[in-house]
Amino acid sequence: MLRVGASATRQGWFEKEREMKKNYIRMWDYRIRNTLGNIHVVDFKTSHVRMFFSTLSDEGLAH
């Protein structure tokens, strides 16, 4: 049995899911792809993460 309210809720969830995916991809392209995204997993160090967050902090986006 499918209720109209349940269907509307599911549809809203799928719309939010599409929007979240679009935002994640946009943020990946804008913030990560050219910085942390170019580092191979075996070469990834905590200093890379520190530098990434330091840059965000300098831009006023993290504290």
QUIFEN-V50977 format. One record per residue. N is the residue number from 0. SS is DSSP state (alpha for helix, beta for strand, coil for the rest). Layout:
[[N	SS] [N	SS]]
This chain:
[[0	coil] [1	coil] [2	coil] [3	alpha] [4	alpha] [5	alpha] [6	alpha] [7	alpha] [8	alpha] [9	alpha] [10	alpha] [11	alpha] [12	alpha] [13	alpha] [14	alpha] [15	alpha] [16	alpha] [17	alpha] [18	alpha] [19	alpha] [20	alpha] [21	alpha] [22	alpha] [23	alpha] [24	alpha] [25	alpha] [26	alpha] [27	alpha] [28	alpha] [29	alpha] [30	alpha] [31	alpha] [32	coil] [33	coil] [34	coil] [35	alpha] [36	alpha] [37	alpha] [38	coil] [39	coil] [40	alpha] [41	alpha] [42	alpha] [43	coil] [44	coil] [45	alpha] [46	alpha] [47	alpha] [48	alpha] [49	alpha] [50	alpha] [51	alpha] [52	alpha] [53	alpha] [54	alpha] [55	alpha] [56	alpha] [57	alpha] [58	coil] [59	coil] [60	coil] [61	coil] [62	coil]]
